Amino acid sequence: MLTRIFIITMMLVFATGCQLGYLLHVSYNHLAMLNSKVPISRALANKDLSADQIKKINLTQEVRKFSFEQLGLSKSKNYTEYIDLKRPYVTYAVMAAYKWKLEPYLWKFPFIGKAPYKGYYNEKMAQQEASEMKSKDFDVYVRGVAAFSTLGKLTDPLLSSMLNYSEHDLVNTIIHELVHTTLFIKDNIDFNERLAVFVAGKGTELFYFEKEGPKSTTLQLIKNENEDDKLFSVFITRELNDLKQWYINYAPAPNLTADTKEGIRQARIELIRSNFTEKLSHKLKTTSYQGFTKGPINNARLSNFNTYLKDLDLFEKVYQKNGYNIHTFLQKCAVLNSVDDPELELKKWATSP
C-alpha cells in the first residue's frame, strides 16, 4: 500500500497535461503487474515451470550473490520475487530521432530526467506513439523490452520474459540492471547504459570464470562476444560520427523535392549497412550482431546503438587504470555524479597519462 501511495503521489507531483495520462498508464500497469509477484521460493514450487525455467531462476539467485559479494554492486532485494507476465515482453520502447541530424528526441520523466525512449506496457499504445512521432517527421523505432530497472526506487522482480534469454545472457542482464541501482546519473541515459553494458560484460565473464573455470566453453563464448562488442563499438562509433558530420555538411540543391532529398538521406544511411558487411562482419567471432543488417535502418535505430555501444573503449581504459577491479572502477565513476559532462570527464580520464 505504501508503494502504491508513493508512486501515485510522485506521479501527481510531477505530471502535467498529456504526461499525466501517460504516467497513469505506467503506474496502473506497473502496480497491476506487481500484484501478481510471488517469492522466488514459491515460484520454484510451481509445477507449470519447465526444468529450463527452474534452472534459470536458480541461476539468477547465484548471480545476485556474486554481484553483491564479488562485484561490489549495491545490495538490494531485487530479483527475490517472480512475476509470470504471460507475454514475451514487459514493455515496448519507442525511440524517435530527428531526420536531418543524428540526435534523439528526448522525453522528460520524474527521477531519471531526460531519456531517448518512452516505454509502454501495451504494444498498441507504443505503435500509436510511434505513429504520432512519424507524423511529426521523426524517424522512429519500436522494440520489445524484457527487463527493466526502477533504479532502486522499488524492488525489481524477476520477470518471466527474462527467462527467454540464454543462460549467460540472463546473467549479463541481471548484472546490467543491478549496475543501474548502484550508480545512475540523472539526465545522462547514454552514459548510464554504456556503463551498465560494459560492467555487465566484464561481470559475466568473471562469474563464469568462477563458476565453470578457465576452460569453460561458456566462458570462451562470453569472451568472444565481449571482443565482438569491442569491434562493433569501434565500428558503430566511427559510422555514427561520420553520419553526424554528413548531416552537418550536407547542403541539398534548392530545386530538389522532399522525396529526392529523403532518397539521398536513405542512401547515405544504407552505406552503414554495406560497410558492416564489407568491413566488419568477417571479423566477428559470434552471431551477436547478425541482425544488424536485417530490417530498416534509420536515425532512431542508430540512436539505440549510440545509447548502448558508442565509445566503450573509454570505459575499458578507465577500468584498466583502476586495477581491473569493477568495484574500484564504479567508485571512480561515482565521482561523475558531481560533474557537468560525465562523458567528457570519462574521456579525460581515459586519455590522460
C-alpha positions in Angstrom: 0.0 0.0 0.0 2.8 2.4 0.8 4.4 1.6 -2.5 1.1 2.5 -4.3 0.8 5.7 -2.4 4.4 6.7 -3.2 4.0 6.1 -6.9 0.7 7.9 -7.3 1.8 10.8 -5.1 5.0 11.4 -7.1 3.2 10.9 -10.3 0.7 13.7 -9.4 3.5 16.0 -8.2 5.5 15.8 -11.5 2.8 15.2 -14.1 1.0 17.8 -16.1 -1.2 17.7 -19.2 -0.7 14.7 -21.5 2.1 13.4 -19.3 -0.5 12.7 -16.6 -2.3 10.3 -18.9 0.9 8.5 -19.7 2.1 8.2 -16.1 -1.3 6.9 -15.2 -0.9 4.2 -17.8 2.6 3.4 -16.4 1.6 3.5 -12.8 -1.6 1.4 -13.2 0.1 -1.3 -15.3 3.1 -1.4 -13.1 1.0 -1.8 -10.0 -1.2 -4.4 -11.6 1.9 -6.4 -12.6 3.3 -6.2 -9.1 0.1 -7.6 -7.7 1.0 -10.9 -9.3 4.5 -11.2 -7.9 5.4 -14.2 -5.7 8.6 -15.0 -3.7 11.2 -16.9 -5.6 10.7 -19.9 -3.4 7.0 -20.1 -4.2 7.8 -19.6 -7.9 10.2 -22.6 -7.9 7.4 -24.8 -6.4 5.1 -24.0 -9.4 4.7 -27.2 -11.4 3.9 -25.3 -14.6 7.6 -24.1 -14.8 9.8 -26.1 -17.1 13.1 -27.6 -16.0 14.9 -24.9 -18.0 13.0 -22.1 -16.3 13.7 -23.5 -12.9 17.4 -23.8 -13.7 17.5 -20.2 -14.9 15.6 -18.9 -11.8 18.2 -20.6 -9.6 21.0 -19.1 -11.8 19.6 -15.6 -11.1 20.0 -16.2 -7.3 23.6 -17.2 -7.9 24.4 -14.1 -9.9 22.7 -11.8 -7.3 25.0 -13.1 -4.6 28.0 -12.9 -6.9 27.2 -9.3 -7.9 26.9 -8.1 -4.3 29.8 -10.1 -2.8 32.3 -10.2 -5.7 31.5 -7.2 -7.9 30.6 -4.8 -5.1 27.2 -3.8 -6.5 24.7 -2.2 -4.1 22.8 -4.9 -2.1 19.0 -4.9 -2.6 16.1 -7.3 -2.6 15.9 -7.1 -6.4 15.1 -10.5 -8.1 13.9 -12.1 -4.9 10.4 -12.1 -6.3 9.0 -13.5 -9.6 6.3 -12.4 -12.0 4.8 -14.6 -14.8 3.9 -11.9 -17.4 2.3 -14.4 -19.8 3.7 -12.4 -22.7 7.1 -12.1 -24.3 7.9 -8.5 -23.2 7.2 -6.4 -20.2 7.1 -3.1 -22.1 7.6 -1.7 -25.6 10.1 1.1 -26.0 9.5 3.9 -28.6 12.6 5.7 -29.8 12.5 8.8 -32.1 15.2 10.8 -33.8 15.4 13.9 -35.9 15.7 13.1 -39.6 18.4 15.6 -40.6 20.7 15.5 -37.6 21.8 12.5 -35.7 20.1 13.4 -32.5 17.5 11.5 -30.5 14.2 13.1 -29.4 14.3 13.3 -25.6 11.3 12.7 -23.3 11.3 14.1 -19.8 10.4 11.9 -16.8 10.4 12.2 -13.0 13.6 10.9 -11.2 15.6 9.9 -14.3 15.3 13.2 -16.2 15.6 13.1 -20.0 15.5 9.8 -21.8 15.8 8.8 -25.5 12.9 6.3 -25.2 9.4 6.1 -23.9 8.0 2.8 -22.6 4.5 1.4 -22.8 3.0 -1.7 -21.3 0.8 -2.0 -24.3 2.2 -2.6 -27.8 -0.7 -0.9 -29.5 -0.1 2.3 -27.4 3.6 2.1 -28.3 2.7 1.9 -32.0 0.3 4.8 -31.6 3.1 6.9 -30.1 5.4 5.9 -32.9 2.8 6.9 -35.5 2.4 10.3 -33.8 6.1 10.9 -33.9 6.2 9.8 -37.5 3.5 12.4 -38.3 5.8 15.0 -36.8 8.5 13.9 -39.3 10.7 11.9 -36.9 12.4 8.6 -37.6 11.0 6.0 -35.2 12.0 2.6 -33.9 10.0 0.3 -31.6 11.4 -2.6 -29.7 10.2 -5.1 -27.1 11.8 -4.9 -23.7 12.3 -8.0 -21.5 13.8 -6.3 -18.4 13.8 -3.0 -16.5 15.2 -1.2 -13.5 13.4 1.2 -11.1 16.8 2.5 -10.1 16.4 1.4 -6.5 13.1 3.2 -6.0 11.3 -0.1 -5.8 12.2 -3.8 -5.6 12.6 -5.1 -9.1 11.1 -8.6 -9.7 12.5 -11.3 -11.9 10.2 -11.5 -14.9 9.2 -14.5 -17.0 10.3 -12.5 -20.1 13.9 -12.6 -18.8 13.9 -16.4 -18.8 13.7 -16.3 -22.6 17.4 -15.3 -22.6 20.1 -17.8 -22.9 21.7 -18.6 -19.5 24.8 -16.3 -19.9 22.6 -13.5 -21.4 20.4 -13.8 -18.4 23.4 -13.4 -16.1 24.5 -10.4 -18.2 21.0 -8.8 -17.9 20.9 -9.3 -14.1 24.3 -7.6 -13.6 23.3 -4.8 -16.1 20.2 -3.9 -14.2 21.9 -4.1 -10.8 24.5 -1.6 -12.1 21.7 0.9 -12.6 20.7 0.5 -8.9 24.3 1.0 -7.9 25.1 4.1 -10.0 22.7 6.2 -12.1 23.4 9.7 -13.2 20.4 11.8 -13.9 19.9 13.2 -17.4 22.7 11.0 -18.7 20.9 7.9 -20.0 23.6 7.2 -22.7 26.4 7.2 -20.1 24.4 5.0 -17.7 23.5 2.4 -20.4 27.1 2.2 -21.7 28.4 1.9 -18.1 25.9 -1.0 -17.5 26.8 -2.7 -20.8 30.5 -2.5 -20.0 30.3 -3.7 -16.4 27.8 -6.5 -17.3 30.2 -7.8 -20.0 33.1 -7.9 -17.5 31.0 -9.2 -14.7 29.5 -12.0 -16.7 33.0 -13.1 -17.8 34.1 -13.1 -14.1 31.0 -15.0 -13.0 31.6 -17.9 -15.4 35.3 -18.0 -14.7 34.5 -18.6 -11.0 31.5 -20.9 -11.7 32.9 -23.1 -14.5 36.7 -22.4 -14.5 39.1 -21.0 -17.2 38.4 -23.9 -19.7 34.7 -23.3 -19.7 33.1 -23.3 -23.2 30.6 -20.8 -22.0 33.4 -18.5 -20.7 35.1 -18.7 -24.1 31.8 -17.8 -25.9 31.4 -14.8 -23.5 35.0 -13.7 -24.2 34.3 -13.9 -27.9 31.1 -11.9 -27.5 32.9 -9.3 -25.5 35.5 -9.0 -28.2 32.8 -8.6 -30.8 31.2 -5.8 -28.6 34.6 -4.0 -28.8 34.9 -4.4 -32.5 31.3 -3.3 -33.2 31.6 -0.4 -30.8 34.6 0.9 -32.7 32.8 0.4 -36.0 29.5 2.0 -34.9 31.2 4.9 -33.1 33.1 5.7 -36.4 30.0 5.3 -38.5 27.8 7.5 -36.2 30.5 10.2 -36.1 30.8 10.2 -39.9 27.0 10.3 -40.4 26.7 13.1 -37.9 29.2 15.1 -39.8 27.5 14.3 -43.1 24.3 15.8 -41.8 26.2 18.9 -40.8 27.9 19.3 -44.2 25.0 18.2 -46.5 23.6 21.1 -48.5 20.9 20.0 -50.9 20.3 21.8 -54.1 17.3 24.2 -53.7 15.3 22.6 -56.5 15.3 19.1 -55.0 12.0 17.7 -53.9 11.4 16.4 -50.4 11.2 12.8 -51.8 14.5 13.2 -53.6 16.3 14.6 -50.5 14.9 11.7 -48.4 16.2 9.3 -51.0 19.6 10.8 -50.7 19.4 10.6 -46.9 18.4 6.9 -47.0 21.2 6.1 -49.4 23.7 7.6 -47.0 22.3 5.6 -44.1 22.4 2.4 -46.2 26.1 2.9 -46.6 26.5 1.9 -43.0 24.8 -1.4 -43.7 27.2 -2.1 -46.6 30.2 -1.0 -44.6 29.2 -3.5 -41.9 29.1 -6.3 -44.4 32.3 -5.4 -46.2 34.5 -4.2 -43.3 33.3 -5.9 -40.1 31.1 -8.9 -40.4 34.0 -11.3 -41.4 36.0 -10.2 -38.3 33.3 -11.2 -35.8 33.6 -14.5 -33.9 29.9 -14.8 -32.8 26.4 -14.2 -34.1 25.7 -11.3 -31.7 25.4 -8.8 -34.5 24.0 -10.9 -37.3 20.7 -9.0 -37.0 22.3 -5.6 -37.7 21.7 -5.7 -41.4 18.2 -7.0 -41.1 15.2 -4.6 -41.2 15.2 -0.9 -41.9 18.0 1.3 -40.5 17.1 4.9 -39.6 18.3 7.6 -37.2 16.1 6.2 -34.4 17.6 2.7 -34.6 21.1 4.1 -34.9 20.4 6.2 -31.8 19.8 3.0 -29.9 23.3 1.8 -30.8 24.6 5.2 -29.8 23.0 4.9 -26.4 24.3 1.4 -25.6 27.5 0.8 -27.6 29.3 4.0 -28.5 32.8 4.6 -27.1 33.0 1.5 -24.9 36.8 1.7 -25.3 36.8 4.7 -22.9 35.3 2.6 -20.2 37.9 -0.2 -20.9 40.8 2.3 -20.5 39.5 3.7 -17.2 38.8 0.2 -15.9 42.4 -0.8 -16.6 43.7 2.3 -14.9 41.7 1.3 -11.8 43.3 -2.1 -11.4 40.9 -4.2 -13.5 38.6 -4.1 -10.5 34.9 -3.4 -11.0 34.2 -2.2 -7.5 37.1 0.3 -7.7 36.1 1.3 -11.2 32.5 2.0 -10.1 33.7 4.1 -7.1 35.7 6.1 -9.6 32.7 6.6 -11.9 30.6 7.7 -8.9 32.6 10.9 -8.9 30.9 11.7 -12.2 27.6 12.5 -10.3 29.1 15.9 -9.5 30.4 17.0 -12.9 28.5 18.8 -15.7 29.5 16.4 -18.5 30.2 12.8 -17.3 31.2 11.6 -20.8 33.7 14.4 -21.3 35.2 13.7 -17.9 35.4 10.0 -18.6 37.3 10.8 -21.9 39.8 12.9 -20.0 40.4 10.0 -17.6 40.8 7.6 -20.4 43.2 9.7 -22.4 45.3 11.2 -19.5 48.8 9.7 -18.9 
